[in-house]
Structure formats: structure tokens, C-alpha cells
Amino acid sequence: MPWDRVQLNDGHSIPGIGFGTWKLGNGRGSIDQVDQALSVGFSHIDTAQFYANEEQAGIAIRESGLARNDIFVTTKYSGVDGLDIETSVQNSLMKLGLRYIDLYLIHFPWLAQPDIPTAWKKMEALKDQGLVKSIGVSNFEVYHLEILLASAKIKPAANQILLHPYVYAQQAPLLEYCAANNIAVEAYSVLIPVTSLPGGPVDAPLKSVADRLGASVDQVLLAWAKAKGVVVVTMSTKKYRLEGYLAAGDLVLTPDDIARIDEAGAKQNFASVFLRRLALVALAGGAALGVCGYLGIDLI
Ligand SMILES: NC(=O)c1ccc[n+]([C@@H]2O[C@H](COP(=O)([O-])OP(=O)(O)OC[C@H]3O[C@@H](n4cnc5c(N)ncnc54)[C@H](OP(=O)(O)O)[C@@H]3O)[C@@H](O)[C@H]2O)c1
């Protein structure tokens, strides 16, 4: 198997790549998209209360005919409708149509209310009750994990975080902390250099590696993440891309490939790109208002 399963600290294991349902909406189309992912060979579905399509993911899972053991389902406590963890997990189980969830995550640290230790105790209770096999967190920084681990009886099995070459340097201490504490890292939005930030410094090394390997840039990015030892959570609405993502598990990047991508990624600060874009939008908005004022067009 190109994307080997990753061992979790609680004895369970997780497929090395998952298909995420964020942005799929909740119409018939979302069921078809999950169906498609399962039919090309994905066996790990990553959803969340917040994505509002757990029900559709559940339908697709049932339609696939796959045995429960052959599919790994992650969902997240997103604090939707102000519901607590205990009620939310029951709702998620009902919507997914499952008796247990493989991995249940606290979607963001600020959802751990009234505080991280109390919320984590509730998560531990879900595992003790057999409602979830593994428990973890998402978007937790080192200091959140330090608070959690100080009182945890059960360590988080995973931390799902943003990871791509432009944030790698920034996330490296978190990756090291998770490795030191045997917490698996799941990476989302790995493809940002092609989806949102094309034209940046990583384009050149990605293209040269892709050309040498006869692969696409998406595949090289996924292989880069795999080389960092993380589980990848990605998605595509296109069958050929999903097949490519799975095949990317066979790509082997050299230490030099990885170093060149890392170095190029460190040249561009992700936050500063967004601030620059925001400033451009503000400037464009200001200019448009000025022109409208000059032309006597009343916008308000
Ligand atoms: N825990 C969290 O807070 C959190 C946050 C964000 C995401 N996630 C999870 O991670 C999953 C994936 O997130 P993501 O969508 O940000 O991941 P991603 O893997 O970085 O991006 C997937 C997107 O890339 C597009 N894409 C792929 N190759 C492309 C190319 N060559 N050119 C242009 N577009 C291309 C796909 O579009 P096409 O459909 O056109 O192929 C798809 O929309 C989510 O569904 C969710 O499950 C979790």
C-alpha cells in the first residue's frame, strides 16, 4: 500500500491519507463526491459538525458497501449550535449512522470549554464509553497541548493542523513537540501553494521535482507532506486527481528535494502574503470609492 497506515498512541492505526468533506455542501453532490473518493480507494473520511455534511458522508459510506472495519471515519466537535461535547457526539453518530467514530477531534482550541482540562475529560469519557475509538485535537498549538497533557489520562492520538511548505518552518516546533509526545500529526491544506498561493518561491523546486519524477505538482506536495511523517487530509472533486493523490504515496523524494522545497517555503511568510493581499483589497476598495465619489455615484 503506498499510503501506509500510521500507528496511533492508543493501539489503533489511521490510514495515511484521508478525503475531507469541507466545502462539499450537503446536497446529493456531496454524497456523490464521497462515493467517488471511496470508489477510487480512499478509506478515510474526514468530516466535522461544522461542515454540515456528516449525514451525506454517512449515506455514501453505507452506499459503498464497505465493511465498518475497512473504513476510518473522523469527525470533529465544532461547537455548532452551542451544543456540548456529549450531545454533539451523539448527534454526529446519528447523522453518520455509525455505532462508533474512529477519531473524534476538538476542532479548535477555543471550543474546549470551560477550559481545556475539563473539555478533555469529556473526550476521555467518550472513549471510555466506546462511542469513539480515538480522541484528538485540531489546530492546537504547543501551549494548548501542554495544558492538555498536564492533566490528561489519555493522550490525544492526533493533532490535525495546517501544513504546507510556506508554514513548515513556523509549524516545525509543533511537529517536534507532537513527535516527542507520540501524537500523530494530520496535515490539512497541503496544496495551498497551488490552490491559493501560486507564483511563489516553492513553484520552481516543486516543478523540477515533478518533472524529474513524471508527477504533478499536487502529487509532489502530498509526497513532501508524507515525507514529514504526517497523515494527509486532502480532497478533490475530480476523479483523476484523487487517483493521482493515492498514487503520490509511491513517490520518493530525495533529502535534497525536501530541503529545496523547505528552503523555498521559508522564503515566503504565509501571514505576510495575506496581509499584503488584504492591503491590496483595501487599496482597490479605496480607489473604487474615490472614483465613484469623483463620478458622483452614491454607493451607500
Ligand atoms: N481541522 C481543520 O481546521 C481543517 C481546516 C481545513 C481543512 N480541513 C480538512 O482538510 C480537507 C482538505 O482541505 P483543503 O481543501 O484545504 O485541502 P487541499 O488538499 O490543500 O486542497 C484541496 C483542493 O485543491 C484543489 N486542487 C488540487 N489540485 C489542484 C491544482 N493542480 N490546481 C488547482 N486546484 C487544485 C482541489 O480542487 P478540485 O476539486 O478542483 O480538484 C481541492 O479543492 C478538508 O476537506 C477538511 O476535511 C481541516
The ligand as a Gaussian input file, in Angstrom:
#p B3LYP/6-31G(d) Opt

LIG

0 1
 N       -9.192000      20.865000      11.008000
 C       -9.341000      21.972000      10.320000
 O       -9.458000      23.084000      10.863000
 C       -9.353000      21.885000       8.821000
 C       -9.200000      23.053000       8.054000
 C       -9.171000      22.925000       6.656000
 C       -9.323000      21.677000       6.068000
 N       -9.500000      20.570000       6.855000
 C       -9.729000      19.234000       6.255000
 O       -8.834000      19.036000       5.187000
 C       -9.582000      18.765000       3.986000
 C       -8.821000      19.308000       2.806000
 O       -8.671000      20.720000       2.931000
 P       -8.301000      21.631000       1.704000
 O       -9.424000      21.626000       0.711000
 O       -7.857000      22.930000       2.225000
 O       -7.085000      20.775000       1.136000
 P       -6.077000      20.742000      -0.044000
 O       -5.726000      19.320000      -0.180000
 O       -4.965000      21.708000       0.193000
 O       -6.855000      21.287000      -1.312000
 C       -7.822000      20.556000      -1.993000
 C       -8.263000      21.420000      -3.155000
 O       -7.182000      21.523000      -4.064000
 C       -7.706000      21.662000      -5.356000
 N       -6.638000      21.311000      -6.279000
 C       -5.931000      20.166000      -6.322000
 N       -5.004000      20.236000      -7.281000
 C       -5.135000      21.427000      -7.889000
 C       -4.466000      22.075000      -8.953000
 N       -3.466000      21.490000      -9.596000
 N       -4.873000      23.313000      -9.299000
 C       -5.881000      23.926000      -8.652000
 N       -6.570000      23.359000      -7.614000
 C       -6.192000      22.119000      -7.235000
 C       -8.889000      20.729000      -5.358000
 O       -9.803000      21.218000      -6.317000
 P      -10.583000      20.245000      -7.321000
 O      -11.808000      19.820000      -6.608000
 O      -10.875000      21.154000      -8.474000
 O       -9.660000      19.140000      -7.678000
 C       -9.430000      20.886000      -3.941000
 O      -10.429000      21.900000      -3.898000
 C      -10.935000      19.435000       4.237000
 O      -11.966000      18.900000       3.419000
 C      -11.135000      19.106000       5.697000
 O      -11.586000      17.784000       5.832000
 C       -9.500000      20.650000       8.208000

